[in-house]
Amino acid sequence: MIKSLINLFFPKVCSACRTLLMSNEVVFCTSCRHEMPLTQYYLDPKNEAAKKFYGRVDAVHVSALLYFNKRGIVQELIHNLKYKGHEEIGSVLGSWQAEELKELQLEIPFDAVIPVPLHKRKLRERGYNQVSTFGKIIASELNIPFSEKILIRKVYSKTQSKKNLIGRTENIENIFDTVFTETDHHKHYLLVDDVLTTGATLEACSRALLKIPGAKISIVCMAMAH
C-alpha cells in the first residue's frame, strides 16, 4: 500500500524518454530497452573500441556496451546518470555489462574492477562518481573486488565534454597516479568508464595502473562515441 502511494505521488518514469513506467518496468520502459544500440563488441576482440588503443595500451580486452550518438537515447541516459543523480542507470548498465563479460573466455580472469576516478574537489561538487555504481555492480556479479583507492586523480580539471580534442589530450599523462602495495602486484585490473571518445583519459589511467609490477589491463565503457 505504501509503495502504491509513493508511486501515486512520485511516479517513476523512464530514464531515457521520461514516459511513466509500468509496474513491471525498471529504470527503462520496454520500448527504450528494445531500442538500446548495443555494440556486441565483446564478441569481437578486434572491435572498434579495441582499435582505439592499438599501439597505445597493451590491453587484454576492450569493449563498450552501447553506441553513443549526439541527441540519442544513450546521450540522455548518460546525462541523467552524470548530472541528475540517476545512479540506478549505472546499476542496470553494469548488470548488462557483467552478463557480456561472463561470456568472455579470457586466459587471465579479472582480479578487480577500478573506475576512472574523479578529483576530490569534483567528487564533492557532484556528490558521487557516475562510474562507481556501474563498476560496483560488475564487480559484484563477477564476484571480484571493487577498488576506488588504487587509482587516483591528482589534478582537478574541467568537464571533458567542454573541451576540444587538443584540450582533452594536453598534459593528461600527469593527471593520474596509483597507490598500491605488494598485494596489488600481478593483478588483472578491469578499468571502467562512462563514454569512450578519444581514449586519452583511459590511456592515461592504464599507464598509471601499469606502474604496478606485473599488472594487466582491460577496459570496458558504458558507451562509445559513434
N, C-alpha and C positions, 0 to 999 in steps of 0.2 A: 504494500500500500504506500509506504514511504517513498519507495523508488518511483512509483507511478506519479505521485505528487510532484517529486523533483523533476521528472520528465515533462510534466504538465507546465510547470512554471519556468523550467530551464531546459527546453527541448534540445536534444542532441542533433547536430547537423553534420553532413558530410564534410570532411576536412578539405575536399577538393572543390566541390561545386556548391556547397552550403545548403543543399536541399535537406529536408528533415529525414532523419534515419528511421527506418523501420525497426521494430523490436528485435529482429534477428540480425541487424546490420551493426558492424563495429567499425568506427572511425571513417570508413568509406561506404558510400552507397554501392549497391550491386552494379549499377551502370558504370560508375567510375572505376570500380575494381576491374571490370572487364576491359576497360579502355586503357589500363596502365600499360605504357610502352616498355615491356620487358625486353632486355637486350639478349638474354640467353647466352651471355658471354662466357659463363662458367663451362659451357660445353666446348669451347674453342680456346686452347692455350695460346693461340696467336691472334686473339681478338684485338679490336681497335684500342681498347684501354691498355692492353699489354704492350702494344706497339709504341705507345707514348713514352715508355720507359726504356726502350731498346737503346743500349749504349749509355744509359744514364744510371740505372739501378739494376743490379742483378737480382731480380725478384723471382721467387719460386712460383707465385701465382698472382695475377692481376685481373680483376673483373669489376663491373659495375652492374647494379641491379636494373636500373631504369635509364631510358634516354631522357635528357633534359633539353627541352625546347623553349625558347622565349615565348611567353604568354600561353604556355601549355599547361596541362594538368599537373605535371611534376614541378614546374616552377611555383605553382600555387601551393603545393604541398610543402616544398622546402621553405618557402616564405613563411607559411604558418608555423612550421616547426622552429625556424630560426629566430623569428621576430615576434611571434604571438604566443609563445609558450605552449604550443600544442605538442608536448613531448610524446603523446600517445602515437603520433605518426611515426616517430623513431622506433617505437616498440613493434609496431606492425611490420615496418620495413625490415627491422632487424630479424624478426621471425621468418620472413620470406627469404632473406639473405642466408640465414642459417640453414634452411632447407636445401638451398642450392649448394652450399659448402659441404653439407653432409654427403652429397653425391660425388664430390671430388675424390679421386683415388690418388692422393699425394704420397710419395715415398716418405716424406717428412711431415708428420702431423703438426698442427698448430699447438703451441705451448701457452700462448697468452694473447689477449686482444688489447690493443693500445689505440686510443683515439687521438686524432690530431688535437693538440691542446690549445686552449685559449690562454692568453696572458692573464695574470691575476686581476689586473685592472679591468680587462674586458669581461672576465667572469663575474666580477662584482657588478658591472654595468648591466649585463644581460641577465644575470642570476642563475645561469645554467649553461653548460656546453651542449649545443644541439646534437652533437655526435655521441654523447655519452650513453644515452638510453639505447640507441642503435647498437653500440658496441656491447653494452651490458647484456642485452637480450641474446646477441650472437654468442657471447661467452657462456651464458647460462645454458643455452641449448646445445652447445658443443661440449659443455662440461669442462671448461678450462678457465683459468683466472682472467679477470679484467683488471687492468692497472692504469691509473692516471698519475702515477708517481715517477715512472721511469723516464718518460719523455716530457720535457718542459719547454715552454716558450719564454725566452729571455727578454724579448723586445716587444713592446706594445706597438701595434700598427693599425692603420685604418682598415675598414672593411674591404676585403679583396674585390668585391663586386664594383667598387667605386674607382678602381684603378685600371689603367690601361695595361697592356701586355708587358711593357718595359717596367712599369711600376711594380708588377707582380713578381718579376724575377730579380729585381735590383736588390743586391745585398741580402738575399733571403737565406744564404748559407749560414749567416751568423745569428739567425733568429732562434734556432732550436738547439737544445743540448740534452744530454742524458745524465741521469743519476742512477747508478747501478752498483751492485755488489757482485761477488763471485758467484752467488746463487743464480744470477741472471745470465751468466755465460752460456753459450752453446744452446740458445733457445731460438725457436721459430716464432717470430712475432707477426701477428696479423694486424696491420695498421689500417684503421678505418677513418673515413671522412664522408662529408655530405656530397659535394659535387666535384667531379674531376673536370678541370678545364685545361690549363697548360701543363699541369703536373708538377709545377715548380715547388709548391708547398710540400707535396708528398715526397718529392725527390729530396728536399732538404731534411724532412723528417726521417726518411730512410737512411740518409747518410749519417745522421746523428745516431740512430739506433745501431748502425753497422760499426760504430765505435766500440760496441760491446764485443769482446772476444768471442768468436765463433757464432755470432748472431746471423740469422737468416730472416729475410723479409718477404711478406706477401701483403698485397694491398687490395682492399675492396671498398667501394663507394656506393652510396645510395643511388647516385645517378652520374651520368657522363654527358657533358655538353655535346649536342649532336646537331 
